[in-house]
């Protein structure tokens, strides 16, 4: 199948990966756009894993205000000041901050969730399936816990700008890691909303210091 420039351009816009890699992925998948995207996502995750041990002490503090009602401050880190100043990195920071404003995550990744919160959720899920065999209960509880993480943890949430509902925040971070060749991580964020309670603020203050490049482990 002939791979057109428009197909390559569209895949690049969807994934943030370089033109040559996009063309290669389309060629390897016989022009199947979805398979090519999955292939690049897998490569991105692999790249992220390779970079996860690299120190990321540079980056930006990005602020985003939505309709004067919701405010987000995000610290996004990378390995060098050079990458921190690129449009790609700043665009990623903006996208993540906008997502936080819209999706209101409570944690950065599953390892951030306090053990007592996890156990409380498990107790609730077990109570919902009383009477079923133990092995079935365990599978149901794990499935519901995965859904809990997908709802509350930033890197597990579906990116709000992804109309197809396939890309998580971790996916878009991994795509940028593959593109720029540096480790990228969300260090911390704070989200404020007009009228929120002090309890909400306390929950927001608990988010921080998590390496998202290792969140796929």
N, C-alpha and C positions, 0 to 999 in steps of 0.2 A: 504493500500500500504506500502511495506517495504521501510524504509528511509535508504539509504546507507550512509556510512561515506563520500563518495566522494561528494554526494549531499549537505551534511551539510558543508563540507569544501568549496565547491564552493560558497554557499550562504554566508558563513562567509567572504570569500574574496571579494565578491561583496558589502557587507553591512558594514563590520567592526564590526558586532555584535558578541557576544560570542557564542561558540559552542552550549551550552545548549539551548540558546534562538533560535538559528537557527533550531536546531532539533525540538524544540517545535512548531515553526512556520510551518515547513514542515509537522509535524504531524497533526496540526490543519487544514491545507489546503489540506490534502490527497496527499501530495507530489507535489503539483502544485508549481513550482519554482517561477513563476511570482506573484501568489497570496501570497506566503510566503514572497516575497520581499516587496510587498505592505503592508502586515501586519506588518512587522518589521519597515518599514518607518513610518507607523502610530504610532507605539509604540515609535519610536524615536522622532517624533514630540511631542508626549505627554510628553515624558521625558524632552524634551527641554523646553516645556512650564512650567513644574514644576521647572526647574532650572533657568528660566529667571530672577527671582528676586535675585538670589545669586550674591554676589559681585565677580567679576573676575578681580583681580588686579595682578595676576601672569601671566607668559607666556613667549613668546620668540619674539625676532625680527629676522626674517628670511630673508635672501637675496638670490635672484636667478638671474643668468645671463644666457641668451640664445644667443649662437653664437656670443658673444661680441657685440651684436646689441640691445638687449632689457634687461633692468634691472628692478627688482622689489624688493622693501623692504616692508615687511609685519609685522605688529604687531598683533599677535594672542594671546588672553588672555584666562586664565582659573582661577580656584579658588585657586589652591595650586601649590607650586613649585615642589612638588612630581610628579604631572601629567605633568607639563611643561617639565620635564626631560625624560618622557617616549618616547619610539620609536613611539608609536601610535600618540602622539601629534605632534611630529616632522614630522612624515609622512604626517599628515593632513596639517601642515604649508607648507610643500613642495608642496603638491598637489594644494593647493589654490594659492600659488605664481606662480606655473607653469600655472595654469588656467588664472590668471590675465595677465601673459605675452602673452598668446595666444589669449584670448578673449577681452582684453582691456576694461573692464567695466569703466564707468564714475562715478558711485556711488556705495555705499555698499548696500543700500536697498531703496525701494521706498520713505520712509520718508526722505531720504537724498536729493531728487530731489527738487530744489527750486520751489516755487509756480509759479513763472513767467514762468519757463520752462514748467511746467505741463499745465498752461493755454494756452501757445503758441501752444503746441501740440494739445490740445483740439480744438483750433480755426482752425488749419489745418485740423483736422479730420472732423469737422463740415462742412467746406467748400467743402469737398470731397463728402458729401452726401446731398447737398442742394436739397430741394424739397420733401424729404421723411418725413413721419409723425414724430412728436417730440419724441414719445416713441421709435420708431425705431432708430432715430438718437442717442438718449442717449445710447442705447444698443451697437450700432456700435462704438461710441466714447469710451465707457468703454472697449470694446473688443480690440480696437486699442491701448488704453492706457496700457492695460495689456501686449500687445505685446511689447510696448515701454519699459516697465519695464523689461521684460524678456530679452530684447536686451542690456539694458544699466546698469542694477543693478546687482551687483555681486551675491547676494544670490538668485536671480531669474534666473540666467543663467544656462543652461544645462552644467553640468560638462564635460569638453572637453575629458576626458578619458573614459567617459561612451559611449561605442559604440552603445548602444541601444537608446541613446538620451532620457532617462527617468529621471535620477537623476539630481537634481539641486544642486548647491553649498550648499543651505540650507539643503538639504537632507543628504549630506555627513557630514555636521557639526552636524546635529541632530543625525545621526548614531553614531558619536563619543561621543556625550553627553550621549546617552543611554549606551554606552559601558563603559566609564570611570566614569560616575556618577557625573560629574561636569559641570557647565555652561561653555560654550566656545563661544567666540565672536571675530569677526574681529574688532579690534579697529580702524585701519587705514592702508592705503597702499599708496605707490607712485610707479608709473610705468614710466620709461624713455625709450625712443627709439631713436636711432641715427637718426638725421635729422628731428626730430619733431619740430614743431613751438612753439614759446613762448605761443601762445594761447592754444595749446595742453597741455603744461606744467601747465598753470594756471588752466585748467580744472582738471588735475590730482591732483593738490594741494588741491582741494576742497573735497577730500574723507577723511572721518575720524569720529571717535567717534560714532559708531553705534553698538547697541547690536543686533547681528544677531539672538540670541535665541528668540527675540521677532518679528523677521521679518516675521513670518508666520501669525501674527495676522491680 
